Each structure stands twice: as C-alpha cells, then as structure tokens.
Amino acid sequence: MESIKVVVQTVTDLIQREQGELRSQAIRAAAGAMHVVEAFDSILQRLALDGDQEVLSAATTALFLKAKELRARGITERWLGLMPALRPEFAGAIRHLDHAMAQLLSERANSPIVVSTLSNWVAKHGQKVPIDSETAELFDNTLRKLSSMEGPWSSLLTDWLLSDVVKHPAALAGMLTQISHHACTDLKLDKLRLDDLSVEDLLFLARRLLGYVHDRAQLTSLALSMLKSTEADRRIYPVLYALLVDEIGYDYPGSTVKACRTAAEDLAAGGHKEFLLQVAGAIDKLVEAQTNLPVRNELRPPTRLRRLFARARAKQMNESFETASENSIFRQIATQITIKAGRGTFSYRDATYGPSMKLASMSHSIELPRRETFDPIGNSIRHFGFRLAKREET
C-alpha cells in the first residue's frame, strides 16, 4: 500500500511540475489507471475543467477502452460533462469520444447524457455556416446510433431546430445531409415539445425547417409530423398549410402532393385526412393555373443565344465532371478504356478473346427545388433570410 502511495505522489508531482513529453506520459498513466483507482480523479478533473487538452485526450481513451469499469465507478457522466472543452483539432481524441458515446447508446438510458454532451460540444466548437458538416464527420458513429433511436433523435431534432444557438441548426443540417445518403428519411419532431410551443414558436420552427433542412423528403416528413401535436386543427393547421402550399409545395409540387395523399391514408384515423387532401388540392390548382398560362414567345431569348448558352453549359458540365472524376475512388481502382465505336466490348488476354459485353448507360438524378432552377440567387437570399429569423418575429 505504501508503494502505491509513492507511485501516486510521483505521478501527481510530474503532472503538476513537469512539461513536455514527461508530463504527457504521466497524464496518460494517470488516466489509464483511473478505472481502478480514484487517487488521480481530483487532479485530472481539475485540469480538465481548466481545458487541459492533454488530460481531456487521455480521458477519451479511458472512456472508450475502459467504458465498463468507469461506469462501475460512476464517473462516466462526470467525464462526459467535461468533454465539450475538447477542441476539434485533436482528431484522435474526438474519434475515441465518438466511439465511447456510441457504446453508451447501446443502452437507451444513456441517451440524455450523450445528447447533452454533443449539444454542449457543438455550442462551443460548432461552425456558424449554413451546413456544418464537421460535426457529422467527427461524430459519425454516435450519429448513426442516435438516428436509429426515434425518441432521443426526435428530441434532438426539435431542440436543435429551436435552439437560440445558431451552431445547433447548422450542425443538424450537416447531420441530415449525411444521413440522407444511408438512412431513411422518415423524420419526426418531438410531440411533447411541439405541444408546449406557442404560435410564434411554431412560425420560428417553420422558418428554421426551411432554412436548414435541404432534402425534400426530410423536410416534408418533419413538416407532416407536426400533425401529431395536440389541438392540431387550431394550432398547427394554419402554419402547416402555408408551409406545405406556399413553400414546400411551390418548390416540389408533385412530390408534396404525393406525400400529402399518402399521409392522408395513413393518418385517416387521426382526423387529418380532410386537411391533407385540401392541401394537395390547393397545390394541384396552383400548378394547373400556372400550366394554363399563355406562352409569350416574344419573351423568349433569341435562338442563337439559347444555342450558345446550351453549348457553354454543356462544356462547363463536362469540365466539372472531369474534375470531380479525378478524385473518384471508382476511377482510381478501374482502368479507363476509350471505345471509338460500337455498342459492346470484349477483352483479349493470353491469346484468347473474352465474351462480348453489351454497354449500358448509368444515370443518377436528384430533386431540385423549382426556385433553384429559375432564380438561384433569389433562392439563396430566401434561405439566408430564414436562417436569420428570430424567435420574436411573427
């Protein structure tokens, strides 16, 4: 026992008095032992509270590798509360923190402390940009686990969209952009939080949705989930009607009508069928009225100008495609062979011709908002206005 006290005192003295690699080694040794002894808790937590990055980095390794033992000691929550001070440039430590929080999410009861840690970290280190992709990249494992837990995920979506800290919705935009590639787009807002919102708060939420959610399916799903709130006919219908008809339905008329009609069948028992069919009918009428407008040929640009623009646009797209293909993983692992003519190809190896392979085209399409096609600058200004919206504005 006496020898243990000597070791503890020696390591503590090195942490307090030394600098450089010797101090770093002492910190790692102390953090590596805190799952079995509590002698280093006070000094390590004090330094972490002061923002010592070496201590925080060493603690993330312990949280990841000794998760079970630290939970048994009851200090996991205390250390997670200190992690928002960890700066994003310490990528290895952030990775360990991400794995540690993903492990904790194996038990649903740990979701509040994980969400709290992530929220505080974003408030301190997030970026004030329209789409903050850094948070989604740094906490990829936590994001995947959290997005599969409907209750905690819905609470995070709602809280971050309504947050007065603009870094939260920006980080959420990056998260939603990432999960749209590998997860379902059926997103829901938190019903309990919606029930407590005033009309002004609902308008603020609608503006935040339009400013930070960029995928049509995600935006529509979140908007329709507002119908789950209590007294929807009095509180939700006026806001949601304008949101679906004037905003989402204007940019994506066909998809919005389809989503509303599908939801009308699913929500028939909830009494919202008539409202959703009314929304779909209003969008159809607007599209029909716009389609029936007469074509004014005198407003069309000259044929020669349209041809020059098409050629310039095609050249620009080809150059963009070639630039993007340079970093393509597929182009790096495959050999490009240019075919001069024909509809098929074959290989020749070891004096033998291989089987003929027919060529087939590959294509990928995405849904663009209508405003983006005829007024991209105005649409950017519109989104900027939604992101600048304040809660007190009506």
NORLINDA-V510970 format. One record per run of one state. SS is the DSSP state (H for helix, E for strand, L for the rest). FROM is the first residue (numbers start at 1). LEN is the number of residues. Records with the same first field share a line. If there is no record, write none. Layout:
SS->FROM-LEN  FROM-LEN
//
This chain:
L->1-1  18-2  34-7  50-3  66-1  74-2  86-5  105-3  126-7  139-1  148-2  163-3  180-11  196-3  213-3  229-3  236-1  252-1  267-1  271-2  292-5  300-3  327-2  334-10  346-2  350-2  354-3  359-11  375-1  388-7
H->2-16  20-14  41-9  53-13  67-7  76-10  91-14  108-18  133-6  140-8  150-13  166-14  191-5  199-14  216-13  232-4  237-15  253-14  268-3  273-19  297-3  303-24  329-5  370-5  376-12
E->344-2  348-2  352-2  357-2
//
